[in-house]
Structures are given as C-alpha cells and as structure tokens.
Amino acid sequence: MPRAVVLVRHPEGAVTEADFGIVELPDAPCPAGYFRTRNRVISLDAGFRQWMTAGAGDNYLTGMQIGDPVQSIVLGEVTESRHPDYPVGTLVSARTAWEECSLLDGSDLCSPLAVSPEIPLYQYMGVLGPTGMTAWVGLFKIGQPLAGETVVVSAAGGAVGTVVGQLAKAEGCRVIGLTSSRSKADWLEQTVGYDSVIDRETQPDLASALKAAAPEGIDIFFDNVGGEALDTAMGQLREQARLVLCGAISQYESAIQPLTNSWELITKRARMEGFMFSDYFDSFPEIAADLQRRLQDGQLKSFDALYEGIEQTPRAFCDMMHGASRGKCLVVLD
C-alpha cells in the first residue's frame, strides 16, 4: 500500500521529526471526475509550518489536523483516470500532501505540466515550479525592480531567496542578502552571485551592517523572515521603496516580534505588499516559460537539496526549517 507522512502532534516551538509519522493508506476507489497520481517529487516549503500549529487556519488554508497527511505541493504522474483533462501518463503539479499517491479532481492549484527531457524533473518543483514562480511574482509584480537599484533579500540562502537574488542581479540591481552563517554567506556570494551578504553569525548588529552595505538606503526589501529583520529594514528605506512580504519564518516557531518603524513607510512614500503566488495561477504558463528561458540562457541556476524516499520527508523539512539545507529542499520518490 502507498505510504503517507501524517501529523501525529501539533508542533510547539521548533518542529521535530517526532511530530510526524509514516502510515500506509489503502487506495480509495477512483470515482468519475477524479484521477490518481503516483507522486514523483514533493516540494518542501517553510510556509506550511504556519498551518501545522494547533488551532491554525485562515482565509487561505485550513489548519492541519492530527492524523492527516501533511499538506504540500507535489509533482505526480497520472496512473488511473476518470477525468477527461488528465489522461494516464500526464504529469501534474498540485497542492496535495506528503504521500506516495494522491486522488485528485483537478482543483487546488492542479495543472498539467509540459516538461523537457533535458531538465531534471525535480526542477519543476523548484526553480521552474512554485519556488521560482513565488520569487518571480514577488520581485516583478510587486517589487518592480529597475537597473541600478539596491535589493535586499532576507533568508537569502533559502529556496526563494536564491532565485530572487539571481533574478534581481539579471535586472541590473545591486543585490544584498541576509543569512544565518558566514559559510552560507560565502556560498551566496561566490556561487549564487549575491554582491554582498550579511550574516548573523559574524555581523549580529543588522542595522549597522545594512548601513555599511547600503549607505544610500534600500529600494526593494524582499522579505521571507518578518519580525526584527523586517523592522530594521523599514528604518533604512529610500524614497519610493517597495517591501515585498513573501514569508515570515521568524514567527512560525516563536512569538511574533513587533514592528516599530512603520512611520518610515509614510515619510519615505514606501509601499509594502504581501502576496501568495497562487493569486497568479492564470499566469503560471507565462512565468514558467520565462523562468525556463532564463535557466537555459544561464541567467538562472538551480540550487537544490535533494532527499530520497517518503521516509526522509520529516528530516528534510526539519533541516530546511532550521537552516541545515541550502536552496530548494525537495524529496524525490523515484
């Protein structure tokens, strides 16, 4: 029987592997209008931690319940179908769960994928999938970068951060990253292509480090962290700055940190906007085509932490949440 990873308890504070369990799930019948997938790649995304907490749930997603397979975005191959739009053999991307097989009806961010044999399949869950699209939407739809501007990216070594840095650099911007350790900062500068990176390990005073790195202020702050990092950046904006709110990993496992520099948004005539990449579902084909062109042209590289097998999913997720992995964290099932 196919296996799935379920939530066995709601995490309190830092998520651990013990918060998850692996179970076997019997195949349910495939009714009319549905199709079954054999899942090939699981995308791990920090934002889903928000909906693992007891009592979670909002206008975007319902909270995860004990015993339920953990929500995720997955790439699968149709193996049985009673849906006219998804014949057997179709590759699909969908929001489903950490499971080896899924029963789907074509809703919930589900779409068929046209893939190139020259591109590893897992990249369609990373730089060419939700991660790349999140970075693209946040930077271009909200940030609207101009050549010569200074772009600062928090959690620069994560999945979205590595892509945003490359896209902004390709647009002629000066790109500064924020990350946890000096080793990760060196990797971001030497391999990913950031102009400079501030790390908490050797530069704990973020305000001073930002002033030194961006003395004329910040044009775009692409935020994946929230809390203190966001508040500090808000105090060092240039006029007409744009703040892109993509994630808030600082508060997924700890208390929410207050923002005190909101007055700067007024005096600097700045714009701060949050988004979900799914808001742009109708534009996915065009965005994916642009990302693939950039990948093939060498403007964009894929940085991935790959884990193999459904049983590795809890460890992979914990590694990602606690900074042990770099780039996009993925679980490959075949």
PLY file of the C-alpha trace (Angstrom):
ply
format ascii 1.0
element vertex 334
property float x
property float y
property float z
element edge 333
property int vertex1
property int vertex2
end_header
0.00 0.00 0.00
1.20 3.55 -0.64
2.61 5.47 2.29
1.99 8.97 3.59
3.50 11.22 6.24
0.89 12.38 8.74
0.90 14.89 11.57
0.97 12.94 14.86
1.07 16.03 17.08
0.92 19.78 16.60
4.46 21.19 16.83
5.16 23.52 19.73
8.13 25.75 19.01
10.74 24.19 16.76
9.32 21.40 14.62
10.91 17.96 15.11
10.79 14.66 13.26
8.75 13.24 16.15
5.86 15.49 15.13
5.31 13.26 12.09
4.60 9.61 11.44
4.54 7.36 8.37
1.41 5.31 7.69
0.10 3.08 4.93
-3.07 4.26 3.23
-5.30 1.92 1.23
-6.12 3.05 -2.30
-9.58 4.62 -2.40
-11.76 4.00 -5.47
-11.29 6.47 -8.32
-14.77 7.96 -8.99
-15.89 9.84 -12.08
-14.18 13.21 -12.38
-11.09 12.09 -10.44
-7.67 10.70 -11.24
-4.89 9.02 -9.27
-1.23 10.03 -9.31
1.97 8.28 -8.42
3.86 11.15 -6.87
7.39 11.75 -8.07
8.63 14.89 -6.26
7.49 16.61 -3.06
8.15 20.30 -2.57
9.02 21.34 0.98
8.01 24.90 1.80
8.51 26.69 5.11
5.17 28.47 4.88
3.28 25.22 5.52
4.68 25.22 9.07
2.19 28.01 9.82
-0.74 25.63 9.29
0.72 22.82 11.45
0.14 24.72 14.71
-2.84 23.77 16.87
-5.82 25.96 16.04
-4.25 27.19 12.76
-6.38 28.06 9.80
-7.19 31.25 7.94
-8.70 32.63 4.76
-6.05 30.85 2.69
-5.77 27.30 4.11
-7.36 25.21 6.82
-5.15 24.09 9.68
-3.69 20.57 9.58
-5.32 18.04 11.86
-3.77 15.14 13.78
-3.68 12.06 11.60
-3.98 13.93 8.31
-1.30 13.71 5.61
0.80 16.87 5.72
-0.20 19.47 3.13
2.27 20.14 0.34
2.75 20.88 -3.34
3.63 17.75 -5.28
4.54 16.66 -8.80
2.87 13.41 -9.81
2.18 11.18 -12.79
-1.38 10.09 -13.56
-1.72 6.31 -13.27
-5.52 5.96 -13.30
-8.03 8.45 -14.60
-11.73 9.12 -14.90
-11.13 12.78 -15.70
-11.11 13.88 -19.37
-8.43 16.55 -18.86
-5.92 14.27 -17.12
-5.28 11.07 -19.12
-2.95 8.39 -17.85
0.69 9.43 -18.23
0.05 13.15 -17.66
2.47 14.89 -15.31
0.72 17.27 -12.92
1.55 19.79 -10.23
-0.99 20.07 -7.41
-1.42 21.05 -3.81
-1.97 17.74 -2.09
0.16 16.11 0.62
3.31 14.25 1.67
2.12 10.97 0.16
3.23 8.48 -2.46
-0.14 8.51 -4.25
-2.90 11.09 -4.44
-6.54 11.07 -5.57
-7.31 14.40 -7.25
-10.11 16.14 -9.12
-8.11 18.84 -10.92
-8.77 21.61 -8.38
-6.49 23.22 -5.75
-3.63 24.57 -7.88
-3.69 21.46 -10.06
-2.37 21.80 -13.59
-0.74 19.55 -16.20
2.98 20.01 -16.78
4.82 20.04 -20.09
8.38 19.05 -19.26
11.62 18.98 -21.21
13.68 15.76 -21.17
16.78 17.96 -20.89
15.71 19.34 -17.49
15.70 17.20 -14.32
12.12 16.54 -13.26
12.68 17.82 -9.71
13.43 21.31 -11.02
9.76 21.63 -11.96
9.06 21.70 -8.21
11.85 24.20 -7.57
13.23 26.89 -9.82
10.64 26.11 -12.54
7.81 25.48 -10.09
6.23 27.11 -7.03
9.56 28.42 -5.74
10.60 30.11 -8.95
7.10 31.46 -9.50
6.96 32.87 -5.98
10.28 34.65 -6.49
9.24 35.92 -9.94
5.82 37.21 -8.84
7.17 38.91 -5.72
10.06 40.59 -7.48
8.45 41.62 -10.77
4.77 42.11 -9.92
5.33 43.82 -6.56
8.99 44.85 -6.35
9.18 46.12 -9.95
13.00 46.43 -9.98
14.90 48.99 -12.01
18.53 48.71 -13.06
20.85 50.28 -10.50
18.51 49.84 -7.54
19.53 48.15 -4.29
17.62 44.97 -3.48
17.92 43.33 -0.04
16.67 39.75 0.41
16.14 38.10 3.79
16.62 34.32 4.13
18.77 34.68 1.03
20.09 31.11 1.25
16.64 29.55 1.12
14.67 28.35 -1.87
13.01 31.65 -2.80
15.98 33.76 -1.73
18.43 32.08 -4.09
16.10 32.67 -7.04
15.21 36.28 -6.14
18.89 37.18 -5.85
19.65 35.83 -9.32
16.61 37.47 -10.93
17.38 40.86 -9.39
21.02 40.60 -10.44
19.96 39.83 -14.01
17.89 43.04 -13.98
20.99 45.09 -13.19
20.32 45.59 -9.50
22.82 45.55 -6.64
21.77 42.59 -4.50
22.43 42.18 -0.78
21.45 39.05 1.12
20.71 38.34 4.78
21.51 34.87 6.13
22.44 32.95 9.26
26.09 31.89 8.97
29.31 33.08 7.39
29.71 29.84 5.47
26.30 30.29 3.89
27.10 33.94 3.16
30.31 32.94 1.38
28.37 30.41 -0.68
25.77 33.03 -1.64
28.47 35.47 -2.75
30.78 33.03 -4.50
28.29 30.57 -6.02
24.81 32.10 -6.18
26.03 35.56 -7.22
24.98 37.99 -4.48
27.03 41.19 -4.41
27.34 41.02 -0.62
25.74 39.06 2.20
25.24 39.96 5.86
25.25 37.04 8.29
24.01 36.92 11.88
27.00 34.85 12.99
29.69 37.48 12.41
27.51 40.61 11.96
24.90 40.48 14.74
24.15 44.22 14.54
21.94 44.17 11.45
21.22 47.89 11.47
24.92 48.80 11.34
25.69 46.12 8.76
22.88 47.33 6.50
24.04 50.94 6.75
27.52 49.87 5.71
26.29 47.67 2.85
23.60 50.07 1.58
24.58 53.57 2.72
22.05 55.24 0.41
19.21 53.03 1.60
17.11 50.14 0.30
14.96 50.33 -2.83
13.41 46.86 -2.57
13.27 44.66 0.52
12.18 41.13 -0.36
11.20 39.67 2.98
10.97 35.98 3.86
11.55 36.44 7.60
9.42 39.20 9.16
9.97 40.43 12.71
13.18 42.19 13.65
14.80 41.87 10.23
11.80 43.48 8.55
11.60 46.22 11.19
15.29 47.06 10.80
14.99 47.24 7.02
11.96 49.50 7.34
14.18 52.01 9.10
16.61 52.20 6.16
14.41 52.72 3.11
14.92 55.07 0.22
12.02 57.17 -1.03
9.52 55.18 -3.11
10.86 51.90 -1.69
8.90 48.67 -2.15
8.66 46.00 0.55
7.66 42.56 -0.73
6.18 40.36 2.01
6.71 36.75 0.94
7.17 34.87 4.23
7.61 35.28 7.97
9.74 32.36 9.10
10.75 34.21 12.29
7.23 33.75 13.67
6.37 30.23 12.51
8.02 28.68 15.57
8.24 31.57 18.06
6.44 34.66 19.30
5.62 37.41 16.83
8.07 40.31 17.00
6.54 43.82 16.82
7.22 46.33 14.06
8.11 49.83 15.26
9.31 51.58 12.07
6.02 51.85 10.22
6.27 55.68 10.24
9.10 55.27 7.73
6.60 53.88 5.23
4.84 57.24 5.31
7.81 59.59 5.20
9.56 57.54 2.50
6.32 57.11 0.49
7.04 53.40 0.53
4.73 50.58 -0.47
4.51 47.30 1.46
2.50 44.43 -0.01
2.02 40.79 0.78
1.10 38.13 -1.76
0.54 34.44 -2.37
1.93 33.01 -5.59
-1.38 31.21 -6.18
-3.00 34.61 -6.81
-1.31 34.50 -10.21
-2.38 30.97 -11.17
-3.61 32.09 -14.61
-0.13 33.48 -15.38
1.76 30.31 -14.43
2.44 29.19 -18.03
3.97 32.56 -19.00
6.00 32.78 -15.79
7.25 29.20 -16.17
8.28 29.92 -19.77
10.28 32.99 -18.69
11.99 31.07 -15.89
12.87 28.21 -18.25
14.32 30.65 -20.78
16.47 32.23 -18.07
17.59 28.79 -16.89
18.57 27.73 -20.40
20.29 31.09 -21.08
22.39 30.78 -17.93
20.80 33.77 -16.15
19.41 31.39 -13.58
20.84 28.36 -11.80
19.07 25.76 -9.72
20.29 25.12 -6.18
18.63 22.10 -4.61
18.89 19.93 -1.50
17.58 16.51 -2.57
16.34 13.77 -0.24
15.19 10.35 -1.44
12.16 8.41 -0.24
8.96 9.35 1.61
10.54 8.32 4.91
13.10 11.15 4.57
10.42 13.87 4.36
10.26 14.72 8.09
14.04 15.07 8.33
14.18 17.11 5.15
11.51 19.50 6.42
13.26 19.94 9.78
16.61 20.52 8.05
15.02 23.23 5.93
13.27 24.94 8.84
16.43 25.03 10.92
18.86 26.18 8.25
20.72 22.92 7.65
19.94 22.85 3.92
20.63 25.35 1.14
18.46 26.35 -1.77
15.29 24.41 -2.53
14.52 21.38 -0.36
12.89 18.51 -2.27
12.02 14.87 -1.70
12.34 12.62 -4.74
10.18 9.49 -4.66
11.65 7.54 -7.57
0 1
1 2
2 3
3 4
4 5
5 6
6 7
7 8
8 9
9 10
10 11
11 12
12 13
13 14
14 15
15 16
16 17
17 18
18 19
19 20
20 21
21 22
22 23
23 24
24 25
25 26
26 27
27 28
28 29
29 30
30 31
31 32
32 33
33 34
34 35
35 36
36 37
37 38
38 39
39 40
40 41
41 42
42 43
43 44
44 45
45 46
46 47
47 48
48 49
49 50
50 51
51 52
52 53
53 54
54 55
55 56
56 57
57 58
58 59
59 60
60 61
61 62
62 63
63 64
64 65
65 66
66 67
67 68
68 69
69 70
70 71
71 72
72 73
73 74
74 75
75 76
76 77
77 78
78 79
79 80
80 81
81 82
82 83
83 84
84 85
85 86
86 87
87 88
88 89
89 90
90 91
91 92
92 93
93 94
94 95
95 96
96 97
97 98
98 99
99 100
100 101
101 102
102 103
103 104
104 105
105 106
106 107
107 108
108 109
109 110
110 111
111 112
112 113
113 114
114 115
115 116
116 117
117 118
118 119
119 120
120 121
121 122
122 123
123 124
124 125
125 126
126 127
127 128
128 129
129 130
130 131
131 132
132 133
133 134
134 135
135 136
136 137
137 138
138 139
139 140
140 141
141 142
142 143
143 144
144 145
145 146
146 147
147 148
148 149
149 150
150 151
151 152
152 153
153 154
154 155
155 156
156 157
157 158
158 159
159 160
160 161
161 162
162 163
163 164
164 165
165 166
166 167
167 168
168 169
169 170
170 171
171 172
172 173
173 174
174 175
175 176
176 177
177 178
178 179
179 180
180 181
181 182
182 183
183 184
184 185
185 186
186 187
187 188
188 189
189 190
190 191
191 192
192 193
193 194
194 195
195 196
196 197
197 198
198 199
199 200
200 201
201 202
202 203
203 204
204 205
205 206
206 207
207 208
208 209
209 210
210 211
211 212
212 213
213 214
214 215
215 216
216 217
217 218
218 219
219 220
220 221
221 222
222 223
223 224
224 225
225 226
226 227
227 228
228 229
229 230
230 231
231 232
232 233
233 234
234 235
235 236
236 237
237 238
238 239
239 240
240 241
241 242
242 243
243 244
244 245
245 246
246 247
247 248
248 249
249 250
250 251
251 252
252 253
253 254
254 255
255 256
256 257
257 258
258 259
259 260
260 261
261 262
262 263
263 264
264 265
265 266
266 267
267 268
268 269
269 270
270 271
271 272
272 273
273 274
274 275
275 276
276 277
277 278
278 279
279 280
280 281
281 282
282 283
283 284
284 285
285 286
286 287
287 288
288 289
289 290
290 291
291 292
292 293
293 294
294 295
295 296
296 297
297 298
298 299
299 300
300 301
301 302
302 303
303 304
304 305
305 306
306 307
307 308
308 309
309 310
310 311
311 312
312 313
313 314
314 315
315 316
316 317
317 318
318 319
319 320
320 321
321 322
322 323
323 324
324 325
325 326
326 327
327 328
328 329
329 330
330 331
331 332
332 333
